[in-house]
């Protein structure tokens, strides 16, 4: 039902908010105020500076928080909330654009508004058709639709979201670097000529499921637990004396220590592998595995 409300007025509202040089001030009373507070928080977290202002507080000094370059998003399902309507002339006196959100295109709020968004519902969800239920859901949906459209209009990216949420799991995942989570201690280094009988012990102690093959300090290959198991089945008694070079992969996937861990995760998913060798220029300095790229994974140093 709300899809049909994403009309020309909605487009004008998105464009106005996108081009706003100030802040978006969301206001409403009661249930509309609670929904408005959430809308303001969603806008702010997606790159549109916004905050919630209670109309009652505006009468006692908070009106000074409004600037001429701001936009007010005023919410009242009835469009006739007295406390809100008393507030609107004060906004108009400051020549501030008003985007109204109500369930009545003919309401006083709609008339006060420069742009009006219709959030009408056929009835509330409760048996008495009295409790704000469907109407608050419609209001929230319209607010979320504005935020989503603005994400597109402003070319807002996941990394932008992470910058605004540095303390969350997503922010950590998108902003943290490979060097923040890579394993650096007791790396399982091997040489190409070492026999697999010795390589098994080194790989097992390394607990990463891989062996890093180096020669003259340069990375030349990698072996995995799977490589070792397959070699044991294929070589039989000859397995123990076979050198690492016979089964190693000569072009291991690598990543820079300065890369983002989200890049590491995408690379591992793309190649269907669980580990990457971390390089500092041409020198092996660590290993990152798929678990390290998951949100909530602790830092290793």
C-alpha positions, 0 to 999 in steps of 0.5 A: 500500500505504501509503495503507491505513496512514493510519488512526486511529493516523495521525490521532491522531499528526497531532493530537498533533503539531499540538497539541504545545507543544514540539518533535518529536524524531525518533530512530532508529539506522542507516538509520532514523536517516538517514530520521529526520533527513530527516523532522525536516528536512521537519517543521521546514521546514513549520512544525513545530519538529523536530530529530533526536537520535541515541539514542547521543548521548542517553546522553552528555548530549543527553538534556537537549535533551528537554522534557516538552512535546516529542514523540518520534518513534521509528523502527525498522523491526524495532521491536527496535533495542537502542540505541533501546529502551534510550533509550525508558524514559528518555523515558517517565521524563520523561512524554514522548509517544512516537510509534513507527514500525515494521513490527510492531504487536507489537514492543517499540517498538510496546508502548513507544509511545503511538501506533504507526504501522505501516510494514510492507512485504511484502519488501525490494526487493533479491534477498536481502530483506535491504537496507533499501530498500522499508522505508526508502521506506515509512518516508520516505513515512509521514514525508512523509504526516505532514508533508503532513497537518500542512500542512493541519491547521495551515493552512500557506501558501506564504508561511509556507514562504517565511518558513522558506526566505528564501534559496531561489528560492521564498522570494525569489519569495514574499517579494520585492516588485515594487519589488525587481525592477522596471525603473526606468531609461530607461523608454519614456515617450510622450505621446498626440500623439507620432507613431508614427514617433518612438514606434517609436524610443523603444519600441525603445531602452526594450528592454521591448517597450512604450511608457508613455503619460503626460499631465501626469505621469498614466498614460493608456495603453500601446502594445506591439510587437504594437500597432505591428506591427498598426498598420503593417499596417493603416495603411500609409503613414499609419502614420508620422504617426498619433499614439500615442493612435490605437492605445494601450490606454487601461486598462493593467494596473498594480500597486503597487510594494509588491505581492509579485512573486508577485501580479504574476506571477499578474496577468500570467498571468491577463491573458495579458500580459508587463508591468505598469506599476508605480505609486507612488500615481498616479505611474509609477515602473517596469515589471515583466515576466514574466521578473522574476517567475521564481525565480532572477531577479536583483534590479535594485538 
